[in-house]
């Protein structure tokens, strides 16, 4: 798959994202996507569509708790190299500039 990404592997155009792109980006990160991964990713994509900004990790944590009964640290178990490094990348977000959440 020929994806247009920056030097760190983030999509240059978040609108180019789809499920196949997510699978490709996840594979590059060594992440096998489960239903919980998809719950987080779809929430992140919906949030991006509504607010035109990537959600803060605390919103994803709350969503996983409410929808999946997940514990507070589940997002970091799903994306062990961090929220910004893996979750945002796989969800097709541009790299957040000033976050220290992962």
DAGIGI-V10232 format. One record per pair of residues at least 4 apart in sequence whose C-alpha atoms are under 7 Angstrom apart, sorted by the first residue. I is the first residue (numbers start at 0). J is the second residue. Records with the same first field share a line. If there is no record, write none. Layout:
# DAGIGI-V10232
I->J ; J
This chain:
# DAGIGI-V10232
3->10 ; 11
4->8 ; 9 ; 10 ; 11
5->9 ; 10 ; 11
9->88 ; 91 ; 92 ; 93 ; 94
10->91 ; 92 ; 93
11->93
13->91 ; 92 ; 93
16->20 ; 91
17->21
18->22
19->23
20->24
21->25 ; 89 ; 90
22->26
23->27
24->28 ; 89
25->29 ; 30 ; 31 ; 89
26->30 ; 31
28->85
32->36 ; 37
33->37
34->38
35->39
36->40 ; 77
37->41
38->42
39->43 ; 59 ; 63
40->44 ; 90
41->45
42->46
43->47 ; 53 ; 54 ; 90
44->48 ; 90
45->49
46->50 ; 53 ; 54
47->51 ; 52 ; 53 ; 54
53->92
54->58
56->60 ; 82 ; 100
57->61
58->62
59->63
60->64 ; 71 ; 74
61->65
62->66
63->67 ; 68 ; 69
64->68 ; 69 ; 70
69->73
72->76
73->77
74->78
75->79 ; 81 ; 82
78->82 ; 85 ; 86
80->84 ; 85
81->85 ; 101
82->86 ; 87 ; 100 ; 101
83->87 ; 88 ; 100 ; 101
84->88 ; 101
85->89
86->90
87->91 ; 92
88->92
